C-alpha cells in the first residue's frame, strides 16, 4: 500500500507542477492538441504558466494542492475562486500522472476540491471545463456527480481552438465523499 500526502504547493514548486501538467497533457491530450506542441513546447509553456500563477502577486489568486505518493509528485489540482464567480468556484486543473490513474488519486483530489469549495463559498457550485472529446475525463466527472451545464469554444495552447464543456457540481458536497483516506 502506498501513502499519499496532500499539501499546498508554493512558488518554488512551479517546475514540479509544470512537469506534472506537461506529462499529463502529453498522455491525455495526444490527438487533441497538436503533436508539435506536446512534443516540443508544452513543458516550457507550462513552466512559464505555473511560475506566473504561483507568484505571490498572481491575479487571479489560486490554490494549488500537490499530491505526492511515496514522496514522489503524482498529481495536483488548482482552484481559482474568483475566475468566473457567476459559475461558482473554478477547478482549473485536476491532473494525475498516468501511472496513478484508476487508483483513487483523482477522486481524492476531487474530494478535496469539493471540500475546499464548500469551506470557501458555502452554497456556491464547483465547476471545471473539459475538452469535449476527452471522453475518459468526461465520464469520470459524470461518475463523480458532475453535470454538463454548458458548451463553448476555447482557445487552448498549441494554439488551437476546441469545444469544451462546463461540468458543474451545484452541491459540491456530492463530490466530497469520493475519497476519505490518504492511502492508495
Backbone as CSV, one residue per row, in Angstrom:
resi,resn,N_x,N_y,N_z,CA_x,CA_y,CA_z,C_x,C_y,C_z
1,UNK,0.842,-1.178,0.000,0.000,0.000,0.000,0.882,1.234,0.000
2,UNK,0.559,2.177,-0.853,1.310,3.424,-0.960,0.673,4.484,-0.072
3,UNK,1.493,5.410,0.391,0.996,6.518,1.201,0.994,7.783,0.363
4,UNK,-0.139,8.466,0.406,-0.305,9.706,-0.345,-0.416,10.865,0.628
5,UNK,0.334,11.919,0.348,0.296,13.139,1.148,-0.153,14.272,0.240
6,UNK,-1.076,15.073,0.732,-1.583,16.234,0.016,-1.131,17.472,0.769
7,UNK,-0.598,18.452,0.022,-0.213,19.703,0.664,-0.257,20.837,-0.341
8,UNK,-0.367,22.043,0.197,-0.406,23.226,-0.645,0.941,23.418,-1.331
9,UNK,0.901,23.643,-2.636,2.121,23.910,-3.403,2.514,25.370,-3.224
10,UNK,3.797,25.647,-3.330,4.307,27.015,-3.201,5.070,27.407,-4.463
11,UNK,5.422,28.674,-4.545,6.048,29.226,-5.754,7.298,28.463,-6.174
12,UNK,8.062,27.960,-5.212,9.276,27.216,-5.532,9.015,25.873,-6.190
13,UNK,7.752,25.472,-6.271,7.406,24.185,-6.881,6.778,24.342,-8.266
14,UNK,6.945,25.499,-8.865,6.383,25.714,-10.205,6.912,24.682,-11.199
15,UNK,8.186,24.336,-11.114,8.752,23.351,-12.047,8.141,21.965,-11.831
16,UNK,7.872,21.607,-10.594,7.243,20.317,-10.297,5.835,20.271,-10.854
17,UNK,5.054,21.325,-10.607,3.678,21.375,-11.109,3.691,21.378,-12.641
18,UNK,4.601,22.150,-13.248,4.690,22.204,-14.712,5.026,20.836,-15.298
19,UNK,5.934,20.113,-14.674,6.297,18.774,-15.167,5.108,17.814,-15.079
20,UNK,4.373,17.864,-13.971,3.173,17.032,-13.838,2.151,17.396,-14.912
21,UNK,1.941,18.692,-15.090,0.957,19.182,-16.054,1.338,18.746,-17.472
22,UNK,2.598,18.953,-17.839,3.055,18.598,-19.187,2.932,17.096,-19.439
23,UNK,3.337,16.276,-18.475,3.250,14.827,-18.664,1.796,14.372,-18.770
24,UNK,0.942,14.958,-17.956,-0.482,14.618,-18.021,-1.062,14.992,-19.390
25,UNK,-0.755,16.185,-19.873,-1.265,16.609,-21.173,-0.718,15.735,-22.297
26,UNK,0.558,15.360,-22.226,1.122,14.505,-23.282,0.356,13.195,-23.367
27,UNK,-0.063,12.701,-22.235,-0.799,11.438,-22.198,-2.268,11.624,-22.593
28,UNK,-2.948,12.559,-21.947,-4.391,12.707,-22.130,-4.785,13.463,-23.391
29,UNK,-3.940,14.367,-23.862,-4.328,15.245,-24.963,-3.680,14.895,-26.296
30,UNK,-3.004,13.752,-26.366,-2.434,13.313,-27.646,-3.586,13.100,-28.619
31,UNK,-3.521,13.749,-29.765,-4.601,13.681,-30.740,-5.629,14.789,-30.557
32,UNK,-5.581,15.493,-29.425,-6.495,16.609,-29.186,-5.785,17.945,-29.379
33,UNK,-4.562,18.042,-28.863,-3.712,19.216,-29.082,-2.651,18.844,-30.106
34,UNK,-2.069,19.808,-30.796,-1.069,19.493,-31.829,0.139,18.730,-31.267
35,UNK,0.570,17.706,-31.995,1.729,16.910,-31.566,2.973,17.768,-31.387
36,UNK,3.189,18.729,-32.278,4.382,19.585,-32.176,4.389,20.318,-30.834
37,UNK,3.241,20.797,-30.413,3.143,21.463,-29.112,3.452,20.484,-27.982
38,UNK,2.824,19.316,-28.007,3.028,18.334,-26.940,4.464,17.805,-26.908
39,UNK,5.077,17.659,-28.061,6.429,17.091,-28.122,7.529,18.100,-27.838
40,UNK,7.312,19.383,-28.206,8.412,20.336,-28.125,8.169,21.541,-27.222
41,UNK,6.936,21.923,-27.018,6.668,23.216,-26.394,5.982,23.133,-25.040
42,UNK,5.217,22.075,-24.799,4.338,22.033,-23.637,5.064,22.268,-22.315
43,UNK,6.234,21.663,-22.124,6.899,21.806,-20.823,7.316,23.251,-20.558
44,UNK,7.961,23.886,-21.511,8.401,25.274,-21.319,7.204,26.212,-21.156
45,UNK,6.157,25.988,-21.933,4.970,26.832,-21.840,4.274,26.653,-20.490
46,UNK,4.158,25.413,-20.022,3.541,25.148,-18.717,4.412,25.694,-17.582
47,UNK,5.729,25.648,-17.731,6.622,26.202,-16.703,6.388,27.703,-16.561
48,UNK,6.346,28.423,-17.672,6.084,29.864,-17.612,4.708,30.130,-17.000
49,UNK,3.746,29.328,-17.385,2.382,29.453,-16.855,2.366,29.301,-15.332
50,UNK,3.006,28.249,-14.817,2.968,27.983,-13.371,3.862,28.926,-12.586
51,UNK,4.938,29.400,-13.169,5.742,30.408,-12.471,4.911,31.670,-12.256
52,UNK,4.167,32.076,-13.269,3.309,33.253,-13.140,2.150,32.998,-12.184
53,UNK,1.533,31.841,-12.306,0.360,31.540,-11.487,0.696,31.400,-10.004
54,UNK,1.873,30.862,-9.684,2.250,30.647,-8.284,2.996,31.833,-7.677
55,UNK,3.204,32.876,-8.447,3.864,34.072,-7.919,2.988,34.691,-6.833
56,UNK,3.634,35.319,-5.854,2.913,35.893,-4.712,1.866,36.921,-5.132
57,UNK,2.125,37.654,-6.214,1.197,38.700,-6.634,0.316,38.272,-7.811
58,UNK,0.195,36.966,-8.020,-0.590,36.457,-9.148,-2.048,36.889,-9.035
59,UNK,-2.615,37.188,-10.197,-4.020,37.550,-10.243,-4.643,36.852,-11.448
60,UNK,-5.716,36.126,-11.274,-6.416,35.921,-10.020,-5.669,34.935,-9.116
61,UNK,-5.927,35.057,-7.835,-5.301,34.176,-6.858,-5.796,32.745,-7.056
62,UNK,-4.910,31.796,-6.786,-5.285,30.392,-6.920,-4.776,29.601,-5.719
63,UNK,-5.321,28.417,-5.577,-4.883,27.470,-4.565,-4.498,26.190,-5.284
64,UNK,-3.264,25.731,-5.078,-2.781,24.527,-5.738,-2.457,23.486,-4.675
65,UNK,-3.038,22.313,-4.832,-2.795,21.204,-3.920,-1.986,20.159,-4.672
66,UNK,-0.835,19.810,-4.124,0.073,18.827,-4.714,-0.119,17.494,-4.013
67,UNK,-0.206,16.426,-4.783,-0.307,15.071,-4.236,1.011,14.356,-4.488
68,UNK,1.580,13.820,-3.408,2.802,13.027,-3.534,2.502,11.613,-3.044
69,UNK,2.934,10.635,-3.831,2.769,9.237,-3.467,4.151,8.680,-3.180
70,UNK,4.310,8.173,-1.962,5.606,7.657,-1.507,6.717,8.677,-1.771
71,UNK,6.394,9.963,-1.577,7.363,11.048,-1.699,7.550,11.614,-3.086
72,UNK,6.968,10.998,-4.101,7.144,11.469,-5.480,5.879,12.188,-5.956
73,UNK,6.014,13.333,-6.662,4.842,14.033,-7.189,4.036,13.123,-8.114
74,UNK,2.711,13.076,-7.899,1.854,12.181,-8.667,0.644,12.877,-9.266
75,UNK,0.290,14.056,-8.743,-0.872,14.763,-9.264,-1.050,16.092,-8.559
76,UNK,-1.996,16.873,-9.055,-2.291,18.161,-8.432,-3.663,18.649,-8.868
77,UNK,-4.172,19.618,-8.130,-5.382,20.319,-8.538,-5.193,21.786,-8.219
78,UNK,-5.901,22.634,-8.972,-5.806,24.079,-8.806,-7.203,24.682,-8.808
79,UNK,-7.516,25.404,-7.738,-8.779,26.145,-7.644,-8.501,27.624,-7.863
80,UNK,-9.364,28.279,-8.627,-9.292,29.730,-8.802,-10.666,30.271,-8.403
81,UNK,-10.809,30.669,-7.135,-12.129,31.049,-6.620,-12.805,32.203,-7.354
82,UNK,-12.051,33.173,-7.854,-12.666,34.366,-8.443,-12.587,34.434,-9.960
83,UNK,-12.309,33.323,-10.628,-12.176,33.343,-12.085,-13.496,33.646,-12.780
84,UNK,-14.547,32.970,-12.410,-15.872,33.142,-13.022,-16.912,33.046,-11.916
85,UNK,-17.012,34.075,-11.087,-17.912,33.998,-9.929,-19.357,33.648,-10.275
86,UNK,-19.787,34.011,-11.491,-21.162,33.702,-11.887,-21.407,32.201,-12.032
87,UNK,-20.321,31.414,-12.220,-20.441,29.959,-12.359,-20.071,29.199,-11.093
88,UNK,-19.435,29.862,-10.137,-19.028,29.204,-8.898,-17.525,29.258,-8.724
89,UNK,-16.990,28.256,-8.067,-15.549,28.139,-7.818,-14.959,27.273,-8.925
90,UNK,-13.931,27.798,-9.589,-13.356,27.169,-10.781,-12.243,26.197,-10.412
91,UNK,-12.443,24.934,-10.781,-11.398,23.915,-10.670,-10.672,23.928,-12.012
92,UNK,-9.588,24.701,-12.075,-8.889,24.939,-13.331,-8.057,23.742,-13.767
93,UNK,-7.583,22.978,-12.838,-6.755,21.813,-13.176,-7.000,20.695,-12.183
94,UNK,-7.058,19.482,-12.698,-7.034,18.270,-11.885,-6.298,17.250,-12.743
95,UNK,-5.059,16.978,-12.367,-4.215,16.094,-13.177,-3.569,15.030,-12.302
96,UNK,-3.543,13.817,-12.823,-2.898,12.687,-12.171,-2.009,12.019,-13.217
97,UNK,-0.771,11.741,-12.839,0.124,11.065,-13.778,-0.463,9.722,-14.200
98,UNK,-0.218,9.309,-15.438,-0.801,8.052,-15.936,-0.565,6.850,-15.019
99,UNK,0.598,6.751,-14.398,0.898,5.601,-13.535,-0.027,5.511,-12.327
100,UNK,-0.655,6.636,-11.948,-1.511,6.666,-10.756,-2.990,6.767,-11.091
101,UNK,-3.329,6.773,-12.361,-4.738,6.864,-12.738,-5.451,5.543,-12.451
102,UNK,-6.697,5.663,-12.029,-7.504,4.484,-11.752,-7.302,3.913,-10.363
103,UNK,-6.485,4.563,-9.552,-6.180,4.050,-8.208,-6.768,4.902,-7.088
104,UNK,-7.518,5.935,-7.439,-8.187,6.743,-6.429,-7.583,8.109,-6.179
105,UNK,-6.451,8.411,-6.784,-5.816,9.707,-6.541,-6.651,10.853,-7.120
106,UNK,-7.198,10.691,-8.299,-8.056,11.722,-8.887,-9.292,11.956,-8.036
107,UNK,-9.902,10.877,-7.559,-11.064,11.008,-6.672,-10.694,11.764,-5.404
108,UNK,-9.519,11.459,-4.849,-9.084,12.137,-3.623,-8.860,13.626,-3.867
109,UNK,-8.262,13.980,-4.995,-8.074,15.395,-5.326,-9.423,16.086,-5.536
110,UNK,-10.338,15.403,-6.223,-11.665,15.976,-6.462,-12.395,16.193,-5.145
111,UNK,-12.326,15.243,-4.247,-12.982,15.369,-2.942,-12.427,16.568,-2.176
112,UNK,-11.129,16.772,-2.256,-10.522,17.916,-1.573,-10.927,19.240,-2.220
113,UNK,-11.050,19.259,-3.550,-11.525,20.465,-4.232,-12.955,20.787,-3.807
114,UNK,-13.787,19.768,-3.711,-15.177,19.978,-3.291,-15.244,20.480,-1.853
115,UNK,-14.449,19.882,-0.984,-14.435,20.308,0.422,-13.967,21.754,0.535
116,UNK,-12.922,22.108,-0.191,-12.404,23.469,-0.135,-13.431,24.458,-0.688
117,UNK,-14.142,24.076,-1.733,-15.188,24.927,-2.295,-16.270,25.187,-1.255
118,UNK,-16.688,24.140,-0.575,-17.734,24.300,0.444,-17.276,25.229,1.560
119,UNK,-15.994,25.139,1.938,-15.473,25.999,3.003,-15.280,27.442,2.537
120,UNK,-14.805,27.613,1.305,-14.576,28.957,0.756,-15.865,29.708,0.468
121,UNK,-16.819,29.001,-0.070,-18.024,29.658,-0.573,-19.237,28.763,-0.370
122,UNK,-19.712,28.649,0.862,-20.877,27.789,1.119,-22.043,28.147,0.196
123,UNK,-22.631,27.117,-0.388,-23.781,27.320,-1.258,-23.455,27.605,-2.708
124,UNK,-22.169,27.790,-3.031,-21.794,28.047,-4.425,-21.339,26.751,-5.091
125,UNK,-21.575,26.629,-6.386,-21.150,25.414,-7.092,-19.644,25.371,-7.344
126,UNK,-19.183,24.191,-7.670,-17.826,23.928,-8.149,-17.978,23.601,-9.633
127,UNK,-17.034,24.068,-10.463,-17.125,23.741,-11.888,-15.738,23.643,-12.498
128,UNK,-15.689,23.007,-13.665,-14.462,22.905,-14.455,-14.846,22.858,-15.919
129,UNK,-13.835,22.961,-16.765,-14.028,22.786,-18.202,-13.229,21.578,-18.644
130,UNK,-13.786,20.819,-19.567,-13.116,19.648,-20.125,-13.289,19.685,-21.641
131,UNK,-12.231,19.319,-22.342,-12.321,19.233,-23.802,-13.419,18.221,-24.144
132,UNK,-14.318,18.623,-25.018,-15.497,17.801,-25.330,-15.128,16.379,-25.753
133,UNK,-14.052,16.217,-26.510,-13.674,14.887,-26.993,-12.778,14.119,-26.021
134,UNK,-12.551,14.657,-24.839,-11.802,13.935,-23.806,-12.805,13.065,-23.040
135,UNK,-13.223,11.992,-23.681,-14.309,11.155,-23.171,-13.981,10.505,-21.828
136,UNK,-12.743,10.107,-21.630,-12.363,9.469,-20.368,-12.569,10.425,-19.191
137,UNK,-12.092,11.650,-19.317,-12.255,12.626,-18.235,-13.731,12.967,-18.039
138,UNK,-14.451,13.168,-19.129,-15.886,13.485,-19.020,-16.618,12.411,-18.238
139,UNK,-16.344,11.156,-18.560,-17.032,10.064,-17.866,-16.683,10.031,-16.377
140,UNK,-15.419,10.304,-16.054,-15.038,10.376,-14.632,-15.846,11.446,-13.926
141,UNK,-15.875,12.645,-14.488,-16.564,13.755,-13.833,-18.052,13.473,-13.664
142,UNK,-18.658,12.828,-14.653,-20.076,12.499,-14.540,-20.288,11.413,-13.478
143,UNK,-19.397,10.417,-13.424,-19.486,9.395,-12.362,-19.321,10.020,-10.985
144,UNK,-18.538,11.087,-10.919,-18.274,11.745,-9.640,-19.366,12.753,-9.274
145,UNK,-20.471,12.754,-9.997,-21.611,13.593,-9.634,-21.720,14.907,-10.373
146,UNK,-20.827,15.176,-11.328,-20.898,16.410,-12.099,-22.002,16.367,-13.138
147,UNK,-22.398,17.543,-13.585,-23.432,17.684,-14.603,-22.907,18.600,-15.707
148,UNK,-23.142,18.233,-16.955,-22.752,19.095,-18.069,-23.713,20.275,-18.107
149,UNK,-23.150,21.492,-17.959,-24.002,22.679,-17.834,-23.718,23.753,-18.881
150,UNK,-22.811,23.502,-19.804,-22.540,24.497,-20.833,-21.512,23.997,-21.825
151,UNK,-21.494,24.627,-22.996,-20.528,24.286,-24.047,-20.062,25.585,-24.680
152,UNK,-18.759,25.692,-24.941,-18.211,26.864,-25.611,-16.933,26.487,-26.335
153,UNK,-16.486,27.382,-27.194,-15.206,27.198,-27.874,-14.138,27.879,-27.022
154,UNK,-13.019,27.199,-26.836,-11.944,27.743,-26.005,-10.647,27.762,-26.797
155,UNK,-9.882,28.815,-26.597,-8.543,28.930,-27.180,-7.598,28.196,-26.243
156,UNK,-6.957,27.149,-26.748,-6.051,26.332,-25.947,-4.626,26.489,-26.454
157,UNK,-3.657,26.181,-25.592,-2.268,26.244,-26.051,-2.082,25.321,-27.247
158,UNK,-1.173,25.655,-28.057,-0.877,24.806,-29.195,-0.530,25.554,-30.447
159,UNK,-1.175,26.628,-30.804,-2.504,27.075,-30.378,-3.575,26.326,-31.145
160,UNK,-4.696,26.161,-30.519,-5.839,25.564,-31.204,-7.117,25.983,-30.490
161,UNK,-8.205,25.895,-31.201,-9.498,26.217,-30.629,-10.334,24.938,-30.656
162,UNK,-10.879,24.585,-29.480,-11.646,23.350,-29.367,-12.906,23.589,-28.547
163,UNK,-13.939,22.771,-28.795,-15.126,22.867,-27.942,-14.832,22.254,-26.570
164,UNK,-15.276,22.962,-25.534,-15.138,22.463,-24.160,-16.513,22.466,-23.513
165,UNK,-16.672,21.594,-22.541,-17.909,21.513,-21.779,-17.652,21.991,-20.361
166,UNK,-18.603,22.716,-19.807,-18.542,23.069,-18.386,-19.228,21.937,-17.638
167,UNK,-18.523,21.380,-16.666,-19.072,20.365,-15.778,-19.215,21.038,-14.420
168,UNK,-20.405,20.956,-13.832,-20.670,21.635,-12.563,-21.178,20.664,-11.513
169,UNK,-20.862,21.006,-10.283,-21.387,20.338,-9.109,-22.166,21.412,-8.347
170,UNK,-23.488,21.549,-8.594,-24.263,22.578,-7.907,-24.143,22.457,-6.390
171,UNK,-24.052,21.224,-5.913,-23.810,20.957,-4.495,-22.485,20.205,-4.402
172,UNK,-21.381,20.915,-4.140,-20.065,20.263,-4.117,-19.937,19.128,-3.101
173,UNK,-20.806,19.111,-2.088,-20.695,18.042,-1.097,-20.915,16.670,-1.725
174,UNK,-21.568,16.621,-2.896,-21.752,15.366,-3.625,-20.396,14.714,-3.908
175,UNK,-19.390,15.534,-4.191,-18.057,15.017,-4.537,-17.129,14.874,-3.327
176,UNK,-17.527,15.401,-2.190,-16.644,15.338,-1.019,-16.359,13.912,-0.549
177,UNK,-17.308,13.033,-0.666,-17.138,11.679,-0.161,-16.428,10.729,-1.097
178,UNK,-15.862,11.234,-2.192,-15.221,10.354,-3.173,-14.029,9.587,-2.611
179,UNK,-13.278,10.213,-1.726,-12.106,9.555,-1.152,-11.901,10.086,0.257
180,UNK,-11.769,9.206,1.185,-11.656,9.628,2.566,-10.312,9.271,3.199
181,UNK,-9.451,8.568,2.491,-8.177,8.173,3.097,-7.007,8.743,2.324
182,UNK,-5.844,8.733,2.952,-4.617,9.149,2.303,-3.824,7.971,1.782
183,UNK,-4.396,6.781,1.850,-3.705,5.586,1.372,-4.307,5.133,0.061
184,UNK,-3.458,4.792,-0.895,-3.934,4.303,-2.189,-3.827,2.798,-2.205
